[in-house]
Amino acid sequence: MFWFLLIALVVVVAAVTLAVAGGGGGGTLPEAGPDAAFRPFPAQRPLARADVEALRLPVALRGYRMDETDDALDRLGAELAERDARIAELEAALAGAQAAAIERERRAPSDEEEGRS
């Protein structure tokens, strides 16, 4: 029984060694690029879609660098909130203009009827 377990152990170790050392081919991850490739968002202009698509957060020992990741997400959040506020402002102005146009159209026929009398 001892010899059977010893031979089975040797076979398992050999199979694992072969699988790790020479098996698969092409299953490895590419080398990580240097950390210096991180470019923060441009401060002098609003963000564009290309800025977000080009964003590559720097990698640290245990994941992404938290301070730079937080800065990028804070900037994105602030700009999205600013755009949402601007959209709401423009929609309110449009609704007011549409209401005024409807009111003018409603009054126009009654003004013509008064002029005919």
C-alpha positions in Angstrom: 0.0 0.0 0.0 2.9 2.3 0.8 4.5 1.8 -2.6 1.2 2.5 -4.4 0.7 5.8 -2.6 4.4 6.8 -3.2 4.1 6.1 -6.9 0.7 7.9 -7.1 2.3 10.9 -5.4 5.2 10.9 -7.8 2.9 10.7 -10.8 0.7 13.6 -9.5 3.8 15.8 -8.8 5.2 15.0 -12.3 1.9 15.8 -14.0 1.6 19.1 -12.2 5.2 20.1 -12.9 4.7 19.4 -16.6 1.4 21.3 -16.7 3.0 24.3 -15.0 6.3 24.3 -16.8 5.5 23.4 -20.4 1.8 23.1 -20.8 -0.7 25.4 -22.5 1.5 27.9 -24.2 0.1 31.3 -24.8 -1.9 31.2 -21.5 0.4 33.6 -19.7 -0.5 37.2 -19.1 1.4 40.0 -20.9 3.9 42.0 -19.0 2.5 45.0 -17.2 3.5 48.3 -18.6 5.5 50.8 -16.5 3.6 52.9 -14.0 4.9 56.1 -15.5 2.3 55.8 -18.3 -0.4 57.3 -16.1 -1.7 60.6 -17.4 -4.2 62.5 -15.3 -7.1 64.2 -16.8 -6.4 67.6 -18.4 -7.3 70.4 -15.9 -7.7 73.2 -18.4 -10.7 71.8 -20.3 -13.8 69.7 -19.7 -13.4 65.9 -20.1 -14.2 64.3 -23.4 -15.1 60.7 -24.1 -11.6 60.1 -25.5 -10.1 61.2 -22.1 -12.1 58.5 -20.3 -11.4 55.9 -22.9 -7.6 56.6 -22.7 -7.6 56.5 -18.9 -5.3 53.8 -17.6 -5.0 53.8 -13.8 -1.6 53.0 -12.3 -1.2 49.6 -10.7 0.4 49.2 -7.2 1.4 46.2 -5.3 -2.1 45.3 -4.2 -4.2 46.7 -7.0 -4.7 50.2 -8.2 -3.2 53.2 -6.5 -6.0 54.5 -4.3 -5.2 58.2 -4.3 -4.9 58.5 -8.1 -7.9 56.3 -8.7 -10.0 58.3 -6.2 -8.9 61.6 -7.8 -9.9 60.3 -11.3 -13.3 59.1 -10.0 -13.9 62.4 -8.1 -13.2 64.4 -11.2 -15.5 62.2 -13.3 -18.2 62.5 -10.6 -17.9 66.3 -10.4 -18.1 66.8 -14.1 -21.1 64.4 -14.5 -22.9 66.3 -11.7 -22.1 69.6 -13.4 -23.4 68.3 -16.8 -26.6 66.9 -15.1 -27.2 70.3 -13.6 -26.7 72.1 -16.9 -29.0 69.6 -18.7 -31.7 70.2 -16.0 -31.3 73.9 -16.4 -31.6 73.7 -20.2 -34.7 71.4 -20.0 -36.4 73.8 -17.6 -35.7 76.7 -20.0 -37.0 74.7 -22.9 -40.2 73.8 -21.0 -40.7 77.5 -20.2 -40.2 78.5 -23.8 -42.6 75.8 -25.0 -45.2 76.9 -22.5 -44.9 80.5 -23.6 -45.2 79.5 -27.3 -48.4 77.5 -26.5 -49.8 80.5 -24.5 -49.1 82.9 -27.5 -50.8 80.5 -29.9 -53.8 80.2 -27.6 -54.1 84.0 -27.3 -53.5 84.7 -31.0 -56.9 83.5 -32.3 -58.8 85.4 -29.6 -56.9 88.6 -30.5 -57.9 88.2 -34.2 -61.5 87.8 -33.2 -61.4 91.0 -31.2 -60.0 92.9 -34.1 -62.8 91.8 -36.4 -65.6 93.0 -34.2 
